Amino acid sequence: MTIYSEEHEQLRRQVRRFVETEIIPNGEKWEREGNVPREFIKRMGDLGFLGIGFPETYGGSGMDFIGWMVLAEELGRSTYAGVVGVATVHTLMAAPHLMHAGNAEQLERYMPGIISGELLTAVAISEADAGSDVGAMRTKAIRTEGGWLLNGTKYWISNGVNADLYFVAARTDPAGKGAKGISMFIVEKNTPGFKVSRKLDKLGFRSSDTAELIFEDCFVPNSNLLGDEHRGFYAVMENFQTERLILCTLNIAECMTALGFTIQYVRDRKAFGVALVKHQVLRQKISMLLARAEAGRRMVQHAAILLAKGEKAILEVSMAKAYCGELVNETMYTCLQYHGGAGFLKGTAIERMFRDARLYSIGGGATEVMLEEVAKRWDEIAF
């Protein structure tokens, strides 16, 4: 049984060709430069990859969520998570905030450029003391004539250096505690009072620009309030489900890719006159990781079907995020170990994937946070 239609498979073939011709030949250069050129994003827009799940009204193709999964699966096979991160943050983590909460004027103004790749987006939620704990947010928006003044600092913001459009979360109700009283705003690049403070240097995802952002009396007009005032937290939580499932999809694709070339390596590599694959312990470890990756794939597909039906699937997505984030780290650790010294060399695919994987059990909801979400819903489980 498959969740993919022929339309999905056609998309898969197209994205796979794009990965082979556009990402793999250039990925190492972009890693060294710490940046993905805007021409790459525009090329994705020209091919329709940035509008897969968005309405045709704005230039999208109107496919379902499964289409986004196909895109993530094939991009994940590239072995360049940083490159993939720029595209997926834009389409699957930032732009949905506008798509789900934007009014007609905002959608008409920004969505065509987002889908074409003319506008690059970022979502600014995290702060130094407020990552997975969105309720700990300190950035504030105070009402003033004609709009709000934003003050605060955002941290770990992907696409933060190069974005043209930022969807920023801020506390609008001073009396609000935790999740209450947070709103979302649209902030354009070069808005007075807003600046990119610095580009952050990271262990992995080297080609994905990540920034600290500062807002100092940054004026945002009433027309740039995104969604309902004081209801931003709930919009963030809703978007987290699709974001987390896309991360899971990337995890499984990367696991299968790394295991695939590790199998080839242990078949070819000899130690003491014997191919590594002849060692039972190696074969069984790889086989178990393959089995677990396939189980993860089924878990992700099940959660995707629930989301496509309009269900929240918080339990299923939280389980998948915790499982896949840990699995991709174990898989990369094992694959690097089996490559021996060759895997420790900078510039090799497994060395890069090993570093990149570390983010997956942290970003988008740390494993520990996801497991607590599962614990809250024990009563939903059929024991």
C-alpha positions as CSV (number, residue, x, y, z in Angstrom):
1,M,0.0,0.0,0.0
2,T,1.3,3.5,-0.9
3,I,0.2,7.0,0.0
4,Y,1.7,8.3,-3.2
5,S,-0.3,9.0,-6.4
6,E,1.2,9.0,-9.9
7,E,1.2,12.8,-9.6
8,H,3.4,12.5,-6.5
9,E,5.7,10.1,-8.3
10,Q,6.1,12.5,-11.3
11,L,7.0,15.2,-8.8
12,R,9.5,12.8,-7.2
13,R,11.3,12.2,-10.5
14,Q,11.4,15.9,-11.2
15,V,12.9,16.8,-7.8
16,R,15.4,13.9,-8.0
17,R,16.7,15.3,-11.3
18,F,16.9,18.7,-9.7
19,V,18.9,17.4,-6.7
20,E,21.4,15.6,-9.1
21,T,21.9,18.6,-11.4
22,E,21.6,21.6,-9.0
23,I,22.5,20.6,-5.4
24,I,25.0,17.8,-5.5
25,P,27.4,19.6,-7.9
26,N,27.3,22.8,-5.9
27,G,26.6,21.7,-2.4
28,E,30.2,21.6,-1.2
29,K,31.0,25.1,-2.5
30,W,27.9,26.5,-0.7
31,E,29.0,24.7,2.5
32,R,32.4,26.5,2.3
33,E,30.7,29.8,1.6
34,G,28.1,29.4,4.3
35,N,25.4,30.5,2.0
36,V,23.0,29.3,-0.7
37,P,22.7,31.8,-3.6
38,R,19.3,33.4,-4.3
39,E,19.5,32.1,-7.8
40,F,19.0,28.6,-6.4
41,I,15.8,29.6,-4.6
42,K,14.5,31.3,-7.7
43,R,15.3,28.2,-9.8
44,M,13.1,26.2,-7.3
45,G,10.4,28.8,-7.8
46,D,10.6,28.5,-11.6
47,L,10.2,24.8,-11.4
48,G,7.2,25.1,-9.1
49,F,8.8,23.5,-6.1
50,L,8.1,26.4,-3.8
51,G,4.3,26.3,-4.4
52,I,3.5,22.6,-4.2
53,G,0.9,22.9,-1.5
54,F,-0.2,26.5,-2.0
55,P,-3.3,27.6,-4.0
56,E,-3.2,28.1,-7.7
57,T,-4.6,31.6,-7.1
58,Y,-1.1,32.7,-6.0
59,G,0.9,30.6,-8.4
60,G,1.0,27.3,-6.5
61,S,0.0,23.9,-7.7
62,G,-2.5,23.1,-4.9
63,M,-1.2,19.7,-4.1
64,D,-1.9,18.1,-0.7
65,F,0.5,17.7,2.2
66,I,1.9,14.5,0.7
67,G,3.3,16.5,-2.1
68,W,5.4,18.5,0.4
69,M,6.6,15.2,1.9
70,V,7.8,14.0,-1.6
71,L,9.8,17.3,-1.9
72,A,11.3,16.8,1.5
73,E,12.2,13.1,0.9
74,E,14.0,13.8,-2.4
75,L,15.8,16.9,-1.1
76,G,16.8,14.9,2.0
77,R,18.6,12.4,-0.3
78,S,21.0,15.1,-1.4
79,T,23.2,14.8,1.8
80,Y,23.3,18.6,2.0
81,A,21.0,19.4,4.9
82,G,22.0,23.0,5.0
83,V,20.9,23.6,1.4
84,V,17.7,21.8,2.1
85,G,17.2,23.8,5.2
86,V,17.1,27.1,3.4
87,A,14.3,25.8,1.0
88,T,12.2,24.0,3.6
89,V,12.3,26.8,6.1
90,H,11.1,29.1,3.4
91,T,8.3,27.0,2.1
92,L,7.3,24.7,5.0
93,M,8.1,26.5,8.2
94,A,7.8,30.3,7.5
95,A,5.4,30.8,4.6
96,P,2.6,28.6,6.1
97,H,2.2,31.3,8.8
98,L,1.2,33.7,6.1
99,M,-0.9,31.2,4.3
100,H,-2.9,30.1,7.3
101,A,-3.4,33.4,9.0
102,G,-3.0,36.1,6.4
103,N,-5.9,38.2,5.2
104,A,-6.7,38.6,1.5
105,E,-4.6,41.7,1.1
106,Q,-1.6,40.2,2.8
107,L,-1.8,37.0,0.8
108,E,-2.2,38.9,-2.5
109,R,0.7,41.1,-1.7
110,Y,3.3,38.5,-0.6
111,M,2.3,35.0,-1.6
112,P,3.1,35.3,-5.4
113,G,6.7,36.4,-4.6
114,I,7.1,33.7,-2.0
115,I,6.0,31.0,-4.5
116,S,8.2,32.4,-7.3
117,G,11.3,32.7,-5.1
118,E,11.5,36.5,-5.5
119,L,10.9,36.8,-1.7
120,L,12.7,34.6,0.8
121,T,11.0,34.1,4.2
122,A,12.0,33.4,7.8
123,V,10.0,32.9,10.9
124,A,11.3,34.6,14.1
125,I,10.0,32.9,17.2
126,S,12.9,31.5,19.1
127,E,14.9,33.6,21.6
128,A,18.0,32.9,23.7
129,D,15.7,31.9,26.6
130,A,12.7,30.8,24.6
131,G,13.2,27.9,22.1
132,S,10.7,25.1,22.4
133,D,9.2,27.0,25.3
134,V,7.4,29.6,23.2
135,G,5.6,30.9,26.3
136,A,8.8,32.2,27.7
137,M,9.1,34.8,24.9
138,R,10.2,38.3,25.9
139,T,10.0,40.3,22.7
140,K,7.2,42.8,23.1
141,A,5.0,44.8,20.7
142,I,3.5,47.9,22.3
143,R,0.5,49.7,20.7
144,T,1.2,53.1,19.2
145,E,-0.6,55.3,16.7
146,G,-1.2,53.3,13.6
147,G,0.4,50.1,14.7
148,W,3.0,48.6,17.2
149,L,6.6,49.1,18.3
150,L,8.5,45.9,18.5
151,N,11.4,45.6,21.0
152,G,13.4,42.5,21.6
153,T,15.9,40.0,20.3
154,K,15.4,36.8,18.3
155,Y,17.9,34.0,18.1
156,W,18.7,30.9,16.0
157,I,16.7,32.3,13.1
158,S,17.1,30.2,10.0
159,N,17.3,32.3,6.8
160,G,17.7,35.2,9.2
161,V,20.5,36.9,7.2
162,N,19.1,36.6,3.7
163,A,15.4,36.7,4.2
164,D,13.2,39.5,2.7
165,L,10.2,38.8,4.8
166,Y,10.0,37.8,8.5
167,F,7.1,36.5,10.5
168,V,7.8,37.7,14.0
169,A,6.2,36.6,17.2
170,A,5.9,39.1,20.1
171,R,4.0,39.5,23.3
172,T,1.2,42.1,22.8
173,D,-0.6,41.6,26.1
174,P,1.8,42.7,29.0
175,A,-0.5,40.9,31.4
176,G,-0.4,37.7,29.4
177,K,1.4,34.8,31.0
178,G,2.9,31.9,29.1
179,A,1.0,31.2,25.9
180,K,-1.4,34.0,26.4
181,G,-1.1,37.4,24.7
182,I,1.3,36.6,21.8
183,S,0.8,37.9,18.3
184,M,2.4,37.5,14.9
185,F,3.7,40.3,12.7
186,I,4.9,40.7,9.2
187,V,8.2,42.6,9.1
188,E,10.0,43.4,5.9
189,K,13.8,43.6,5.5
190,N,15.2,47.1,6.0
191,T,12.3,48.2,8.2
192,P,13.7,51.0,10.5
193,G,14.5,49.7,13.9
194,F,15.1,46.1,12.7
195,K,18.5,44.7,12.0
196,V,20.4,41.5,11.6
197,S,22.8,41.7,14.6
198,R,25.1,38.9,13.5
199,K,25.3,35.7,11.6
200,L,25.7,32.7,13.9
201,D,28.4,30.1,13.3
202,K,27.2,26.5,13.6
203,L,28.5,22.9,14.0
204,G,26.3,21.8,11.0
205,F,23.9,23.1,8.4
206,R,26.8,25.2,7.3
207,S,25.2,26.5,4.1
208,S,22.0,27.6,5.9
209,D,22.4,31.1,7.2
210,T,21.3,31.5,10.8
211,A,21.1,34.9,12.6
212,E,20.4,36.9,15.7
213,L,17.8,39.6,15.0
214,I,17.3,42.8,17.0
215,F,14.2,45.0,17.1
216,E,14.5,48.4,18.7
217,D,11.3,50.5,18.5
218,C,10.6,48.8,15.2
219,F,7.4,50.2,13.9
220,V,4.9,47.7,12.4
221,P,1.7,49.1,10.9
222,N,-1.7,47.7,11.8
223,S,-1.9,46.2,8.3
224,N,1.0,43.9,9.2
225,L,-0.6,42.2,12.1
226,L,-0.7,38.5,11.0
227,G,-3.9,36.8,12.2
228,D,-5.7,37.6,15.4
229,E,-4.2,39.8,18.1
230,H,-3.1,37.8,21.1
231,R,-3.7,34.4,19.3
232,G,-0.2,34.0,17.8
233,F,0.8,31.2,20.1
234,Y,-1.9,29.0,18.8
235,A,-1.0,29.7,15.2
236,V,2.7,28.8,16.0
237,M,1.6,25.5,17.6
238,E,-0.5,24.6,14.7
239,N,2.3,25.2,12.2
240,F,4.7,23.2,14.4
241,Q,2.9,20.0,13.5
242,T,3.6,20.2,9.8
243,E,7.1,21.6,10.5
244,R,7.9,18.6,12.7
245,L,6.6,16.1,10.3
246,I,8.7,17.5,7.5
247,L,11.8,17.3,9.7
248,C,10.9,13.6,10.3
249,T,10.6,13.1,6.6
250,L,14.0,14.5,6.1
251,N,15.4,12.3,8.9
252,I,14.2,9.1,7.3
253,A,15.4,10.1,3.8
254,E,18.9,10.9,5.3
255,C,19.0,7.7,7.2
256,M,18.2,5.6,4.2
257,T,20.7,7.5,2.0
258,A,23.5,7.1,4.6
259,L,22.8,3.5,5.1
260,G,22.8,2.9,1.3
261,F,26.3,4.3,0.7
262,T,27.6,2.7,4.0
263,I,26.4,-0.7,2.7
264,Q,28.4,-0.1,-0.5
265,Y,31.4,1.0,1.5
266,V,31.5,-2.1,3.8
267,R,31.1,-4.3,0.7
268,D,34.2,-2.7,-0.9
269,R,36.4,-2.0,2.1
270,K,38.7,-4.8,3.3
271,A,40.4,-5.1,6.6
272,F,42.9,-7.9,7.2
273,G,42.1,-9.3,3.8
274,V,38.3,-9.6,4.4
275,A,35.5,-7.3,3.3
276,L,33.9,-5.6,6.2
277,V,30.5,-6.9,5.2
278,K,31.7,-10.4,6.1
279,H,31.4,-9.4,9.8
280,Q,28.1,-10.5,11.2
281,V,27.9,-7.7,13.8
282,L,28.2,-5.0,11.1
283,R,25.5,-6.7,8.9
284,Q,23.1,-7.1,11.8
285,K,23.5,-3.5,13.0
286,I,22.9,-2.1,9.6
287,S,19.9,-4.4,9.1
288,M,18.4,-3.3,12.4
289,L,18.9,0.4,11.5
290,L,17.2,-0.3,8.1
291,A,14.3,-1.9,9.9
292,R,13.9,1.0,12.3
293,A,14.1,3.5,9.5
294,E,11.4,1.7,7.6
295,A,9.3,1.7,10.8
296,G,9.9,5.4,11.1
297,R,8.8,5.9,7.6
298,R,5.5,4.2,8.3
299,M,5.1,6.2,11.5
300,V,5.6,9.5,9.5
301,Q,3.2,8.4,6.7
302,H,0.5,7.5,9.2
303,A,0.8,11.0,10.9
304,A,0.8,12.6,7.4
305,I,-2.5,10.9,6.5
306,L,-4.0,12.2,9.8
307,L,-2.9,15.7,9.0
308,A,-4.2,15.5,5.5
309,K,-7.6,14.6,7.0
310,G,-7.5,17.7,9.1
311,E,-6.7,16.0,12.4
312,K,-4.2,17.6,14.7
313,A,-2.3,14.4,15.3
314,I,-0.2,15.9,18.1
315,L,0.5,12.5,19.7
316,E,1.5,10.9,16.5
317,V,3.7,13.8,15.3
318,S,5.4,14.1,18.7
319,M,6.1,10.4,18.8
320,A,7.5,10.6,15.2
321,K,9.7,13.7,16.0
322,A,11.2,12.1,19.1
323,Y,11.8,8.8,17.3
324,C,13.2,10.1,14.0
325,G,15.4,12.8,15.6
326,E,17.2,10.1,17.8
327,L,17.3,7.6,15.0
328,V,19.0,9.8,12.5
329,N,21.7,10.6,15.1
330,E,22.3,6.9,15.9
331,T,22.4,6.1,12.2
332,M,24.9,8.7,11.3
333,Y,27.1,7.7,14.3
334,T,27.1,4.1,13.2
335,C,27.7,4.9,9.5
336,L,30.6,7.1,10.3
337,Q,32.1,4.4,12.6
338,Y,31.9,1.9,9.8
339,H,33.7,4.3,7.5
340,G,36.5,4.4,10.0
341,G,39.1,7.1,9.4
342,A,37.6,7.8,6.0
343,G,34.5,9.0,7.7
344,F,36.4,11.4,9.9
345,L,37.7,13.4,7.0
346,K,36.2,16.8,6.5
347,G,34.3,17.2,3.2
348,T,33.1,13.6,3.0
349,A,29.3,13.0,2.9
350,I,29.1,11.0,6.1
351,E,31.2,13.5,8.1
352,R,28.8,16.3,6.9
353,M,25.7,14.3,7.6
354,F,27.0,13.3,11.0
355,R,27.4,17.0,12.0
356,D,24.1,18.0,10.4
357,A,22.1,15.3,12.1
358,R,22.8,16.7,15.5
359,L,20.3,19.5,15.0
360,Y,17.4,17.2,14.4
361,S,17.0,16.1,18.0
362,I,17.1,19.8,19.1
363,G,15.5,22.0,16.4
364,G,11.7,22.1,15.9
365,G,11.1,20.6,19.3
366,A,13.8,18.9,21.3
367,T,13.4,15.1,21.9
368,E,12.7,15.7,25.6
369,V,10.0,18.2,24.8
370,M,8.4,15.8,22.3
371,L,8.4,13.0,24.9
372,E,6.6,15.2,27.4
373,E,4.0,15.9,24.7
374,V,3.5,12.2,24.4
375,A,3.3,11.8,28.2
376,K,0.5,14.3,28.4
377,R,-1.5,12.1,26.0
378,W,-1.0,8.7,27.5
379,D,-4.7,8.4,27.9
380,E,-5.2,8.6,24.1
381,I,-3.1,5.4,23.6
382,A,-4.9,2.1,23.2
383,F,-2.8,-0.2,25.5
